[in-house]
Amino acid sequence: MATKGIVPHIALSEFKRLTRESRDPPGTGSRPRSGWGVVYYPGGHQRAVREFGDASNSVRYDEISHMAASNPDARVLLAQLWASPSKALMDRGEKLAPFAGRDGTGKEWLLAFDGLVGKDRKTGEPFAPDPLRQMCSEKVFLAILQNLKGGPAGHDKVRDAIGSALDTIAAAYEYDHLNVALSDGSSVYLARYAEKEAEWNGLHIARTPRAVVACSEPLKVEGWQWEPMPNRTLAVFDRSLDIARESI
């Protein structure tokens, strides 16, 4: 989300509800809710909390929700409230989203990712053959960052970097969906890229009186009007609450 002031606390409460009720792909069973992370930018300075475990049972999630919702200048908030790292990664205390990384100019970006990438269409090799070293979402993030190397990262360049990375992955690998939220703490770039439309792989966006909120599913907040993101679409928004949409 991007805000003009205080983060709507009801949205953070609804995010927590979604960690209990979120849909899973047909036939996959319930995925483990084994990690979460929230990053926001009070006064333009990053504050991040990441934790193993289930956000719906986390005292720290409640604390970060209260802090973000009581800050008069939160600006941008990026959250990923479920993750499925391996037991080995959990034991080492690593690999929790939103991930942070730098482009070729040293600028820091954050990424939250929801998607399933399978095998190489020609060789059968998995997209992330060694998730202990590099998870699927990290590899997607790296592809975007590599496209951002060098020069100022203006809107068109970020759009092209995301679109090119997702195009390349989708052409080379079997995939289900590649939903991305990318932010530099100022703007949020939200991309939906799915092989086919499905109820459980969507993205939705709403403009409220003081925030633009995007989420995997519509939040149950009275008066908020949600629009589904069309497939292969990028939305860009910031604290001005303007939303620009275009195809990728």
Buried (B, 14 or more C-beta within 10 A) or exposed (E): BBBBEBBBEBBBBBBBEBBEEBBEEEEEEEEEBBBBBBBBBBEEEEBBBBBBBBBBEBEBBBEBBEBBBEBEBBBBBBBBBBBBBBEEBBEEEEBBBBBBBEBEEEBEBBBBBBBBBEBBEEEEEBBBEEBEEBBBBBBBBBBBBEBBEEEEBEEEBBBBBBBBBBBEBBEBBBBBBBBBBBBBBEBBBBBBBBBEEEEBBBBBBBBBEEBBBBBBBBBEBEEBEBBEBBBBBBBBBBBEBEBEBEEB
